[in-house]
Amino acid sequence: MALTKSDLLEHLADHARDDLSEVTEETELFSTGLIDSFAMIDLLLFLEKHTGAKLGPEDMRVDNLDTIGQILKFVESRRKG
């Protein structure tokens, strides 16, 4: 099952420090503090479920996980299927 933008936003909204209703695909999440390091760990676990891949510390990079667009692109590159 592919991860959709709405599924990702719903998950992130449950773990965000602020309202994410105005977030676009290019809004920086971690760099701006909308999502903290605890939410990043939870996000990696969530993404593991959707990719079927084991994700590690090397995957916790801002260029993989800072925006909705980057996250969706990263997930697609790691999906097992």
C-alpha positions as YAML, in Angstrom:
chain: A
units: angstrom
residues:
- id: 1
  name: MET
  ca: [0.00, 0.00, 0.00]
- id: 2
  name: ALA
  ca: [1.44, 3.35, -1.04]
- id: 3
  name: LEU
  ca: [1.75, 6.14, 1.48]
- id: 4
  name: THR
  ca: [-0.45, 9.08, 0.50]
- id: 5
  name: LYS
  ca: [0.10, 12.72, 1.27]
- id: 6
  name: SER
  ca: [-3.08, 12.81, 3.37]
- id: 7
  name: ASP
  ca: [-2.01, 9.74, 5.40]
- id: 8
  name: LEU
  ca: [1.37, 11.33, 6.04]
- id: 9
  name: LEU
  ca: [-0.14, 14.68, 7.04]
- id: 10
  name: GLU
  ca: [-2.60, 12.96, 9.37]
- id: 11
  name: HIS
  ca: [0.21, 11.06, 11.06]
- id: 12
  name: LEU
  ca: [2.40, 14.15, 11.38]
- id: 13
  name: ALA
  ca: [-0.49, 16.25, 12.72]
- id: 14
  name: ASP
  ca: [-0.90, 13.75, 15.55]
- id: 15
  name: HIS
  ca: [2.74, 14.31, 16.58]
- id: 16
  name: ALA
  ca: [3.35, 17.97, 15.72]
- id: 17
  name: ARG
  ca: [3.96, 20.78, 18.15]
- id: 18
  name: ASP
  ca: [1.91, 23.21, 16.03]
- id: 19
  name: ASP
  ca: [-1.03, 23.24, 13.66]
- id: 20
  name: LEU
  ca: [-0.11, 21.70, 10.30]
- id: 21
  name: SER
  ca: [-3.24, 22.76, 8.42]
- id: 22
  name: GLU
  ca: [-1.27, 25.23, 6.26]
- id: 23
  name: VAL
  ca: [1.62, 22.86, 5.48]
- id: 24
  name: THR
  ca: [2.50, 22.44, 1.81]
- id: 25
  name: GLU
  ca: [4.78, 19.87, 0.19]
- id: 26
  name: GLU
  ca: [7.67, 22.33, 0.55]
- id: 27
  name: THR
  ca: [7.10, 23.49, 4.15]
- id: 28
  name: GLU
  ca: [10.16, 22.69, 6.26]
- id: 29
  name: LEU
  ca: [9.02, 20.58, 9.18]
- id: 30
  name: PHE
  ca: [12.10, 19.74, 11.23]
- id: 31
  name: SER
  ca: [14.21, 22.78, 10.30]
- id: 32
  name: THR
  ca: [11.48, 25.12, 11.56]
- id: 33
  name: GLY
  ca: [10.63, 23.11, 14.68]
- id: 34
  name: LEU
  ca: [7.12, 22.11, 13.58]
- id: 35
  name: ILE
  ca: [8.20, 18.51, 14.21]
- id: 36
  name: ASP
  ca: [10.73, 17.65, 16.92]
- id: 37
  name: SER
  ca: [13.24, 14.83, 17.29]
- id: 38
  name: PHE
  ca: [10.76, 12.63, 19.18]
- id: 39
  name: ALA
  ca: [8.31, 12.97, 16.30]
- id: 40
  name: MET
  ca: [11.13, 12.07, 13.88]
- id: 41
  name: ILE
  ca: [11.67, 8.72, 15.62]
- id: 42
  name: ASP
  ca: [7.94, 8.04, 15.47]
- id: 43
  name: LEU
  ca: [7.93, 9.09, 11.80]
- id: 44
  name: LEU
  ca: [10.71, 6.60, 11.00]
- id: 45
  name: LEU
  ca: [8.71, 3.78, 12.62]
- id: 46
  name: PHE
  ca: [5.63, 4.87, 10.66]
- id: 47
  name: LEU
  ca: [7.65, 4.93, 7.42]
- id: 48
  name: GLU
  ca: [9.11, 1.48, 8.10]
- id: 49
  name: LYS
  ca: [5.56, 0.14, 8.11]
- id: 50
  name: HIS
  ca: [4.89, 1.72, 4.73]
- id: 51
  name: THR
  ca: [8.18, 0.84, 3.04]
- id: 52
  name: GLY
  ca: [8.77, -2.64, 4.43]
- id: 53
  name: ALA
  ca: [12.40, -1.54, 4.84]
- id: 54
  name: LYS
  ca: [14.40, -1.24, 8.03]
- id: 55
  name: LEU
  ca: [15.39, 2.40, 8.40]
- id: 56
  name: GLY
  ca: [18.39, 3.43, 10.43]
- id: 57
  name: PRO
  ca: [20.28, 6.48, 11.67]
- id: 58
  name: GLU
  ca: [21.71, 7.07, 8.20]
- id: 59
  name: ASP
  ca: [18.17, 7.71, 6.95]
- id: 60
  name: MET
  ca: [17.50, 10.45, 9.53]
- id: 61
  name: ARG
  ca: [18.74, 13.24, 7.31]
- id: 62
  name: VAL
  ca: [17.08, 16.56, 6.73]
- id: 63
  name: ASP
  ca: [17.26, 16.09, 2.96]
- id: 64
  name: ASN
  ca: [15.13, 12.92, 3.36]
- id: 65
  name: LEU
  ca: [12.63, 14.06, 5.96]
- id: 66
  name: ASP
  ca: [12.28, 17.85, 6.18]
- id: 67
  name: THR
  ca: [9.32, 18.38, 3.86]
- id: 68
  name: ILE
  ca: [6.26, 16.38, 2.84]
- id: 69
  name: GLY
  ca: [7.64, 16.20, -0.71]
- id: 70
  name: GLN
  ca: [11.00, 14.88, 0.49]
- id: 71
  name: ILE
  ca: [9.36, 12.30, 2.74]
- id: 72
  name: LEU
  ca: [7.10, 10.98, -0.03]
- id: 73
  name: LYS
  ca: [10.05, 10.80, -2.45]
- id: 74
  name: PHE
  ca: [12.18, 9.02, 0.17]
- id: 75
  name: VAL
  ca: [9.41, 6.51, 0.93]
- id: 76
  name: GLU
  ca: [8.96, 5.73, -2.74]
- id: 77
  name: SER
  ca: [12.70, 5.09, -3.11]
- id: 78
  name: ARG
  ca: [12.71, 2.70, -0.14]
- id: 79
  name: ARG
  ca: [9.49, 0.78, -0.79]
- id: 80
  name: LYS
  ca: [9.87, -2.96, -1.07]
- id: 81
  name: GLY
  ca: [7.43, -4.60, -3.31]
...
